[in-house]
Amino acid sequence: MVTAIHQLDDGAWLSVNDERQVTVSNLWLLANHDVCRCQPADFLAEGFVEIGVDTGRVEGRIAGRCIRCGTSDVTGWLEFGRADPETGEFRPVVPDSIHLSRRCTRLTSRR
């Protein structure tokens, strides 16, 4: 089954199968990141910059700022959730849990 992944409203929402699933107004707790020196960083998401799919994982990079030190930057690749290839069902991550950024190796970019 094909899963449609899109950014909506100038990067304010992640849409999966034409349903708004993840919003950028969340606070993301980032560990293992390059945004700033805070460990972990309390990162206020302001906009999705890139979105892609890597083996069922819906991933992306977010522009925003660390609310602890004020540094603004774009994150590395973060997992936003998983799309089941059989059913198209999307299971989002919990934004206020701890997230690790990584490089995406097999990425299909969707804008």
N, C-alpha and C positions, 0 to 999 in steps of 0.2 A: 504494500500500500504506500502511496506517495504521501508525504507529510509536507504541507506548505508552511514555511517559516518566513516571516517578514518583520521588518521594523515599521511601526506606525507612528504618526504624529511627530515627525521629525526626530525619531529615536526615543520617544517617550515610552513606548510599549513594545513588547515582543509578542507577536501574534503567531499562534500555532493553529493551523487548520481554520483560519479566519476567526479565531477567538482570542481576545486579549488575555494573555496568561501572566506575564511578568511586567511590572512597572519599574521605572527607574527611580522613583522617589523613595526607594528603600535604603536602609543603612546596611551595608555589607561589611562583615567582620573578615578582614583579609590577613592571612598569614602567608609567609613565603611570597612576598610581592616586591615590586620595585617602585612603588608609588612614593614612599617616604621612609624615614627611619623608624617610625612607630611600629612596634610589634606587640600585638596585632594592630592593624590600622582600622579605625572606625570610618569607613569610606561611604560618603553620601553620594549615591549614584545620581548623575544629572542627565545622562544621555547614552544610549547604546551607540557605539561607534561602528562595530562590525559584528555580524552574526553569521554563524556557520553550523554545519552538522558534521560530526566526526563519529562514525560507527554508532549511530543512534543517540549520541550525546549532542544536545543543543548547547552551543558554546558561543561566547562573544567577549568583546572588550567594551568596557564602560568608561566614559569620561566622568570625572567628579572630583571630590576633594575629601581629604582626611579631616574630620572634624576635630581631631586632637591637636594637630599642628597647623592646619590650614593649607597644606600643600595640595595644589591641583595637578592632576595628571590623568593619563589613560592607563587602565589596568592591562595586565597580560590576559591571556585567555582564561575565562572562568566558565564553569559549567552552570547552565541555567536550568537544566532538567534533561529528561530522557524521553525520546519519542519511540514508542513501540512500533517496529517496522511491520508487524503483522496487523495491528489494529488501528494504528495512528494515534493511540491514546498518549497524552503528554503528562508526565509526572514532574512538576517543578521542584527545584531545590528550595530549602528554607533560607531566605536571604540573610537572616540574622544568625545562622549557624556559621562555623568557621569555614572559609573558602581558601583554596590554594590555587594560585594562577599557574598556568603552564603553557607550553607551546603546543599548538595544534599541528599534528603532522599530516593528516589527510583531511583537508578542509574544503568544503564546497561553500563558497561565500554567497550569501543571499542579501540583497539590498532592496 
